């Protein structure tokens, strides 16, 4: 009987540990963050764009991003209602960088142009690297 109790307690402990780790915060894969950011950009949700953007983004970059956020819904309207944003490719570069290619699909006119987002991991969380320059992760 005591062996059964020991086995049961080990099983319960492992199950609880797995549950706690899987629920422990907002850790998302770079592709999940990229699609959330891209959706927010196309819907004009500046708050979400900022949440998924690199925390130390410069004021100059924020100014440019604000203009893009404002134009996002206009662009999306031209193409039809946004149906989905899928990850086409994720290329991990080292432990804290990635390049994610996303493809938006619209209701009216099919699919949009693929977008490539540079990602950076800061304090264990993935963000769109809004400070990345052309050629940064080639």
C-alpha positions in Angstrom: 0.0 0.0 0.0 2.8 2.5 0.9 4.4 1.9 -2.5 1.1 2.8 -4.2 0.8 6.0 -2.1 4.4 6.9 -3.0 3.8 6.4 -6.7 0.5 8.4 -6.6 2.3 11.3 -4.8 5.1 11.3 -7.4 2.5 11.3 -10.3 0.6 14.1 -8.7 3.8 16.1 -8.0 4.9 15.7 -11.7 1.4 16.7 -13.0 1.3 19.8 -10.8 4.9 20.8 -11.8 4.0 20.5 -15.5 0.8 22.5 -15.0 2.6 25.3 -13.1 5.4 25.5 -15.7 2.9 25.6 -18.6 0.8 28.3 -17.0 3.7 30.3 -15.7 3.4 33.6 -17.5 3.2 34.9 -21.0 6.1 33.0 -22.6 5.3 32.7 -26.3 7.2 31.4 -29.3 8.6 34.0 -31.7 6.1 33.1 -34.4 3.2 33.7 -31.9 4.5 37.1 -31.1 5.1 37.9 -34.7 1.5 37.0 -35.7 0.1 39.0 -32.8 2.1 42.0 -33.7 1.3 41.8 -37.4 -2.5 41.4 -36.6 -2.3 44.4 -34.3 -0.5 46.5 -37.0 -3.1 45.6 -39.6 -6.0 46.4 -37.2 -4.6 49.7 -36.0 -4.2 48.5 -32.4 -1.2 50.6 -31.3 -1.4 49.4 -27.7 -0.9 45.8 -28.8 1.8 46.8 -31.3 3.7 48.5 -28.4 3.2 45.4 -26.1 4.8 43.1 -28.6 7.5 45.5 -29.7 11.0 45.7 -28.3 10.8 47.4 -24.9 13.7 49.9 -25.6 12.3 51.1 -28.9 13.5 54.7 -29.7 11.1 57.6 -29.9 12.0 58.0 -33.6 11.0 54.4 -34.3 7.8 54.9 -32.3 6.9 57.8 -34.5 7.4 55.7 -37.6 5.4 52.8 -36.1 2.5 55.1 -35.2 2.2 56.2 -38.8 2.2 52.5 -39.9 -0.4 51.6 -37.2 -2.6 54.4 -38.6 -2.3 53.1 -42.1 -2.8 49.4 -41.2 -6.6 49.4 -41.2 -6.7 51.3 -44.5 -4.4 48.7 -46.1 -6.4 45.9 -44.6 -9.7 47.4 -45.9 -8.3 47.5 -49.4 -7.5 43.8 -49.3 -10.7 42.7 -47.6 -11.2 41.4 -44.0 -8.2 39.9 -42.4 -8.8 36.2 -42.0 -5.6 35.0 -40.6 -1.8 35.5 -40.3 0.2 32.4 -40.6 3.8 31.7 -39.9 5.5 30.6 -43.1 9.0 30.2 -41.6 10.9 30.7 -38.4 14.6 30.9 -38.4 16.2 30.9 -34.9 19.5 32.7 -34.8 21.4 32.0 -31.6 19.4 31.8 -28.4 17.9 35.3 -28.5 17.2 36.3 -32.1 14.9 35.0 -34.8 13.7 35.9 -38.2 10.0 35.1 -38.8 8.2 35.2 -42.1 4.4 35.7 -41.8 1.7 35.6 -44.5 -1.6 37.5 -44.0 -4.7 36.1 -45.7 -7.6 38.4 -46.5 -11.3 37.6 -47.3 -11.7 39.7 -50.4 -8.5 39.4 -52.4 -6.8 36.3 -51.1 -3.4 36.6 -49.5 -1.2 39.6 -48.8 2.5 40.1 -49.2 4.7 38.1 -46.9 6.3 40.1 -44.1 9.6 39.4 -42.4 9.9 40.3 -38.8 13.2 40.3 -36.9 12.6 39.0 -33.3 14.6 39.5 -30.1 14.3 37.8 -26.8 14.6 40.2 -23.8 14.4 38.9 -20.2 13.1 35.5 -21.5 10.3 37.0 -23.7 10.1 37.4 -27.4 9.4 40.8 -29.0 9.5 42.2 -32.6 12.9 43.9 -32.9 11.6 47.3 -34.0 15.2 48.6 -33.9 16.6 45.9 -36.4 18.1 47.4 -39.6 18.0 45.9 -43.0 20.6 43.1 -43.2 20.6 42.5 -39.4 20.1 38.7 -39.3 21.1 37.7 -42.8 
